[in-house]
């Protein structure tokens, strides 16, 4: 079971890089998108952590609770993303 999960880590990493290519390419064609290296690292960490967590949930959680837990992970990811991007909750590490 763990071996199968470890084999999926490169796929999750490549998917994370693929999603990060979207803002990178947008930066090449538009002045509206202006990400720093820290933005790419933070979003890369969030995406990779969410992907690994969902993969772990698929392997370990009972089927009846699996989608509820995944929904919680996705909701937490979106809340962290919104807070880092625009500061929805006004924490000290909020965006501008």
C-alpha positions in Angstrom: 0.0 0.0 0.0 2.7 2.5 0.9 4.8 1.5 -2.1 1.9 2.3 -4.4 1.4 5.7 -2.7 5.1 6.5 -3.0 5.0 5.6 -6.7 2.2 8.3 -7.2 4.3 11.1 -5.6 6.1 11.9 -8.9 2.7 12.2 -10.6 1.4 14.5 -7.9 4.6 16.6 -8.3 4.2 16.8 -12.1 0.5 17.8 -11.7 1.6 20.5 -9.3 4.1 21.8 -11.8 1.5 21.7 -14.5 -0.9 23.8 -12.5 1.9 26.3 -11.6 2.6 26.7 -15.4 -0.8 28.5 -15.7 0.2 31.6 -13.8 3.8 31.4 -15.1 2.5 31.5 -18.7 0.0 34.2 -17.9 2.9 36.3 -16.5 4.6 36.1 -19.9 1.6 37.6 -21.8 -0.1 39.9 -19.2 0.9 42.5 -16.7 -2.2 41.6 -14.6 -0.5 38.4 -13.2 2.5 39.3 -11.1 3.7 36.4 -8.9 7.0 36.4 -7.0 9.1 33.3 -6.3 7.5 33.1 -2.9 4.1 33.0 -4.5 5.1 30.0 -6.6 6.7 28.2 -3.7 3.7 28.8 -1.4 1.2 27.7 -4.0 3.4 24.7 -5.0 3.5 23.6 -1.3 -0.2 24.0 -0.9 -1.0 22.1 -4.1 1.5 19.3 -3.4 0.3 18.9 0.2 -3.3 18.8 -0.9 -2.5 16.2 -3.5 -0.6 14.0 -1.2 -3.3 14.3 1.5 -6.0 13.4 -0.9 -4.0 10.4 -2.1 -3.4 9.3 1.5 -7.2 9.6 2.2 -8.0 7.4 -0.8 -5.7 4.8 0.6 -6.6 4.9 4.3 -10.1 6.3 4.9 -13.2 4.2 5.0 -15.3 4.6 1.9 -18.3 6.1 3.7 -16.2 9.0 5.1 -13.8 9.4 2.2 -15.6 12.1 0.3 -16.5 14.1 3.4 -12.8 14.2 4.4 -11.7 15.1 0.9 -14.3 17.9 0.9 -12.7 19.2 4.1 -9.2 19.1 2.6 -10.4 21.0 -0.5 -12.2 23.5 1.6 -9.1 24.0 3.8 -7.0 24.4 0.7 -9.4 27.0 -0.8 -9.5 29.0 2.5 -5.7 29.0 2.8 -5.4 30.1 -0.8 -7.9 32.9 -0.4 -6.2 34.1 2.8 -2.8 34.1 1.2 -4.0 35.8 -2.0 -6.2 38.6 -0.7 -6.4 38.4 3.1 -10.0 37.3 3.6 -9.6 36.9 7.3 -7.0 39.6 7.9 -4.3 37.4 9.5 -0.7 38.7 9.7 0.4 36.5 6.8 -2.4 37.6 4.5 -1.9 38.9 1.0 -2.4 42.5 -0.1 
